[in-house]
């Protein structure tokens, strides 16, 4: 298995991307299920998740909530662009890039795990 020496700015971009995605997921959990106001509804009988509860009225998202989601999505796109176009990938042979990208995604987890074991 190959190991990679990721540049600090690439690791920082990945860390920031992970945080933005976590923030976005947490925001979606707090928001009403429907972006637009919607009346209560229940899945029809025979639907693949018909056993789930009925959905209550949704007030929709406020303008502030929409802006917050849009800002996080834009930041996510920007960070993804930084990561994908980083000069580091030019130093990795084409067939190895998917493996290196996977290693980058898990590099921060591995680093925090090894620091926890040392403590």
C-alpha positions in Angstrom: 0.0 0.0 0.0 1.3 3.4 -1.0 1.5 6.2 1.6 1.3 9.8 0.6 2.7 13.0 2.1 -0.2 15.4 1.6 0.6 19.1 1.7 -0.7 21.0 4.6 -3.0 23.2 2.5 -4.6 20.1 0.9 -5.2 18.6 4.4 -6.6 21.9 5.6 -9.0 22.0 2.6 -10.1 18.5 3.3 -10.6 19.3 7.0 -12.6 22.4 6.1 -14.7 20.3 3.6 -15.5 17.7 6.3 -16.6 20.5 8.6 -18.8 22.2 6.0 -20.5 18.9 5.2 -21.1 18.2 8.9 -22.5 21.7 9.3 -24.7 21.2 6.3 -26.0 17.8 7.6 -26.7 19.4 11.1 -28.6 22.2 9.4 -30.7 19.9 7.3 -31.6 18.0 10.5 -33.0 21.2 12.1 -34.8 22.5 9.0 -38.4 21.6 8.1 -38.6 18.7 5.6 -39.9 20.9 2.8 -38.2 24.0 1.4 -41.6 25.4 0.4 -44.6 25.5 2.7 -46.5 22.2 2.4 -49.6 20.7 3.9 -49.4 17.6 6.0 -49.3 14.3 4.1 -48.9 10.6 4.5 -47.3 8.0 2.2 -49.9 6.0 0.3 -50.6 2.4 1.2 -48.2 0.1 -0.6 -45.5 2.7 -0.8 -42.0 1.3 0.1 -41.9 3.2 3.4 -45.7 3.3 4.1 -45.0 2.3 7.8 -43.2 5.6 8.4 -45.2 8.3 10.3 -47.2 11.0 8.5 -45.5 14.2 7.7 -46.9 17.3 9.5 -47.5 20.7 8.0 -44.2 22.3 6.9 -43.8 26.0 7.2 -41.0 25.9 4.6 -37.6 27.4 5.0 -37.1 31.0 5.9 -35.1 33.4 3.7 -32.3 33.2 6.3 -32.3 29.4 6.3 -32.2 29.4 2.5 -29.2 31.8 2.5 -27.4 29.6 5.1 -27.9 26.5 3.0 -26.8 28.3 -0.1 -23.7 29.6 1.6 -22.7 26.2 2.9 -23.3 24.6 -0.5 -21.2 27.2 -2.2 -18.4 26.8 0.3 -18.6 23.0 -0.2 -18.3 23.5 -4.0 -15.4 25.9 -3.6 -13.5 23.5 -1.3 -14.1 20.6 -3.6 -12.7 22.6 -6.5 -9.6 23.4 -4.4 -9.1 19.8 -3.5 -9.7 18.4 -7.0 -7.5 20.9 -8.8 -4.6 20.9 -6.3 -1.1 20.6 -7.9 -0.4 17.6 -5.6 -2.5 15.3 -7.9 0.0 16.0 -10.7 2.6 14.2 -8.7 0.6 11.0 -8.5 0.3 8.6 -11.5 -3.1 8.6 -13.0 -4.1 5.1 -12.0 -3.0 5.8 -8.4 -5.1 9.0 -8.0 -8.3 7.3 -6.9 -6.4 5.5 -4.2 -4.6 8.7 -3.1 -7.9 10.6 -3.0 -9.4 7.9 -0.8 -6.3 8.1 1.5 -6.8 11.9 1.7 -10.4 11.5 2.8 -9.3 9.2 5.6 -5.9 10.9 6.5 -7.5 13.2 9.0 -9.3 10.4 10.8 -6.1 8.2 10.9 -4.1 11.2 12.2 -6.6 11.9 15.0 -6.8 8.2 15.9 -3.0 7.9 16.2 -2.9 11.1 18.4 -5.6 9.6 20.6 -3.6 6.4 21.1 -0.4 8.3 22.0 -2.2 10.3 24.7 
